[in-house]
């Protein structure tokens, strides 16, 4: 059904995806029952919904069908505010520091190799 150029089914799908992402930000694991209740899905729609979510690559997760659970390892933030910018900044600084440590380690190894070759 389209009203004003909007497709109700597509809108519902997008809202469910955004809601799932918001839930996933605060939970490392969710039951199928929780997903079904929070997203107003039928019991037989939960697995296919999770598969659709995983296809978006906005959420990294593993589905355990036997236990009827989803284990979330990471998710894109639904909003990107000051806190997320600070987290990104901290992550980039840590990455820069790790690269500097690696570079210094490589210099030490290279110097040791040069010294060893000079002794032979």
C-alpha positions as CSV (number, residue, x, y, z in Angstrom):
1,X,0.0,0.0,0.0
2,X,1.4,3.4,-1.0
3,X,0.3,6.6,0.5
4,X,2.0,9.9,-0.6
5,X,4.7,7.8,-2.3
6,X,5.5,5.9,0.9
7,X,5.4,2.1,1.1
8,X,4.1,0.9,4.5
9,X,5.9,-2.4,4.3
10,X,9.2,-0.8,3.5
11,X,8.7,1.7,6.3
12,X,8.0,-1.0,8.8
13,X,11.0,-2.9,7.7
14,X,13.3,0.1,8.1
15,X,11.8,1.0,11.5
16,X,12.3,-2.6,12.7
17,X,15.9,-2.5,11.5
18,X,16.5,0.7,13.4
19,X,14.8,-0.6,16.5
20,X,16.9,-3.8,16.4
21,X,20.1,-1.8,16.0
22,X,19.1,0.3,19.0
23,X,18.4,-2.8,21.1
24,X,21.7,-4.4,19.9
25,X,23.7,-1.4,21.0
26,X,22.8,-2.2,24.6
27,X,22.6,-6.0,24.5
28,X,25.2,-8.6,23.5
29,X,22.6,-11.3,23.3
30,X,18.9,-11.3,22.6
31,X,16.3,-14.1,22.6
32,X,14.0,-14.6,19.6
33,X,11.1,-14.0,22.0
34,X,12.5,-10.5,22.9
35,X,13.0,-9.7,19.2
36,X,9.5,-10.9,18.4
37,X,7.9,-8.8,21.1
38,X,9.9,-5.6,20.6
39,X,9.6,-5.6,16.8
40,X,6.0,-6.9,16.7
41,X,6.9,-9.9,14.5
42,X,5.2,-13.2,14.1
43,X,7.0,-16.3,15.5
44,X,7.8,-17.6,12.0
45,X,9.2,-14.2,10.9
46,X,12.0,-13.8,13.5
47,X,14.7,-15.9,11.7
48,X,14.2,-14.4,8.3
49,X,14.3,-10.9,9.9
50,X,17.6,-11.6,11.6
51,X,19.0,-12.9,8.3
52,X,17.9,-9.7,6.6
53,X,19.6,-7.7,9.4
54,X,22.8,-9.6,9.0
55,X,22.7,-9.0,5.2
56,X,22.8,-5.2,5.8
57,X,26.2,-5.6,7.6
58,X,25.0,-2.9,10.0
59,X,25.1,-5.5,12.8
60,X,27.6,-8.3,13.3
61,X,26.0,-11.2,15.1
62,X,25.6,-14.9,15.2
63,X,22.3,-16.6,15.3
64,X,21.8,-19.8,17.4
65,X,18.6,-21.3,16.0
66,X,18.6,-24.2,18.5
67,X,18.9,-21.9,21.5
68,X,16.7,-19.2,19.8
69,X,19.2,-16.5,20.5
70,X,21.2,-13.9,18.7
71,X,24.7,-13.0,19.9
72,X,25.7,-9.5,18.9
73,X,29.4,-8.7,18.5
74,X,29.1,-5.2,17.1
75,X,26.7,-2.7,15.6
76,X,26.8,0.5,13.8
77,X,25.5,3.4,15.9
78,X,22.1,4.6,15.1
79,X,23.1,8.1,15.9
80,X,26.6,9.6,15.8
81,X,26.9,12.2,18.4
82,X,29.7,13.7,20.6
83,X,30.3,10.4,22.5
84,X,30.8,8.4,19.3
85,X,33.2,11.1,17.9
86,X,35.2,10.9,21.2
87,X,35.2,7.0,20.9
88,X,36.4,7.3,17.3
89,X,39.1,9.8,18.3
90,X,40.3,7.5,21.2
91,X,40.4,4.6,18.8
92,X,42.4,6.5,16.2
93,X,44.9,7.7,18.8
94,X,45.3,4.1,20.1
95,X,45.8,2.9,16.5
96,X,48.4,5.7,15.9
97,X,50.3,4.7,19.1
98,X,50.3,1.0,18.1
99,X,51.7,1.9,14.7
100,X,54.5,3.9,16.4
101,X,55.3,1.0,18.7
102,X,55.4,-1.4,15.7
103,X,57.6,1.0,13.8
104,X,60.0,1.3,16.7
105,X,60.0,-2.5,16.9
106,X,60.8,-2.9,13.2
107,X,63.6,-0.4,13.5
108,X,65.1,-2.4,16.3
109,X,64.8,-5.6,14.3
110,X,66.4,-4.0,11.2
111,X,69.2,-2.6,13.3
112,X,69.9,-6.0,14.8
113,X,69.9,-7.6,11.3
114,X,72.4,-5.0,10.0
115,X,74.6,-5.5,13.0
116,X,74.5,-9.3,12.6
117,X,75.4,-9.0,8.9
118,X,78.2,-6.6,9.7
119,X,79.7,-9.2,12.1
120,X,79.8,-11.9,9.5
